[in-house]
Amino acid sequence: DKTIFKKYSPKFWVVKHGDEILAVNSGFKTEEKIYRSRGLFVHKDYRGQGLSAILLRQAILQGKREDCHWIWSMPRKKALPAYQRVGFKKRGKWLDKEVEFGPNCLATRQLIYK
């Protein structure tokens, strides 16, 4: 939904060393109580060092700050373990049709427990 940013403002996070960008992620609400993490990328030379966890935790914290109950994403198959390490759970089957960088799956994490 391309109108989502008329309603909600995205946030962006970056991990840098000097002027070099090592990793990035973004997040935004998709509904009043639902947050999305999107665009996680870690430069190949810096993978396996915990940068994805730092960025995913920032999205989780931002979702909580914005009073969201859930966070979701569509990670690639190779990236799913990073999401699982910070509490995301895979939901459903792998999608490889009509996705740009598939296969991807839906992954969610509860933010507020009531």
Secondary structure, DSSP 4 states (H G I P E B T S, - for coil): -TTHHHHS--EEEEEEETTEEEEEEEEEEEETTEEEEEEEEE-GGGTTSSHHHHHHHHHHHHHHHTT-SEEEE--BTTTHHHHHHTT-EEEEEEE-SS-TT-SEEEEEEE----
